[in-house]
Amino acid sequence: MGQSFCRKAAGLLTPLLPKPGVNAGVAAVASGAVHARAGQRYRRRARGVTLIELMVTIAVLAVLAAAAAPNFKSFLHNSRLSADATRLFADLELARSEAARRNTTVTVCPLGAGNTCSDDWTLPRIVFVDADNDGVYANTEELVRNSDPLQATTEVTAANLGATPDRVRMRSTGSSSTPTASWKFCERSSTEAGQTVSMTGSGRPSTQLQSTCP
């Protein structure tokens, strides 16, 4: 009787148990669906940029470049003139300090042919001890500095240099032989503002950032 009861119980439970292979089939279908959705997402990500999007991007970049070009040109203009004006300012300051330190006169001048001081202030300058005050750099005289040349597009207009337009002499007292001298730096073929280096009555140089050109 016990065995008969077990067989009947097993018969009743048999319809409730999953058939072999059913769960495996469902899992396979679910797995395939997941892979399909992943493949769709991948294809959506990898579709790239359309021609219209590319054209819009190029147009925006062109507008930004056109707006930035004038400012960049002005930045380069100011940078070039500032570099040249700053170098002259530094030469005058060095001559003034060296004159006081050495207790003698120190000369700043553009170097022309034959080591002679020139009134063309676009030429490379030298700072030296002109012991005989003849405006000529001799091998026996001490060279303090060889200054770098100006930018190729820079023009310099010197004014109020008096009887010695080819040089400036800094005395040991700090004063200058040309206390009201000035040098205007402009860019060739440009009407943009330039820079001016000038000297006070005591011989101390100063820089004016905005000067009318030409």
Secondary structure, 3 states (H helix, E strand, C coil): CHHHHHHHHHHHHHHHCCCCCHHHHHHHHHHHHHHHHHHHHHHHHCCCCCHHHHHHHHHHHHHHHHHHHHHHHHHHHHHHHHHHHHHHHHHHHHHHHHHHHHCCCEEEEEECHHHEECCCCCCCEEEECCCCCCCECCCCCCEEEECCCCCCCEEEEEECCCCCCCCEEECCCCCECCCCCEEEEEECCCCCCEEEEEECCCCCEEEEEEECCC
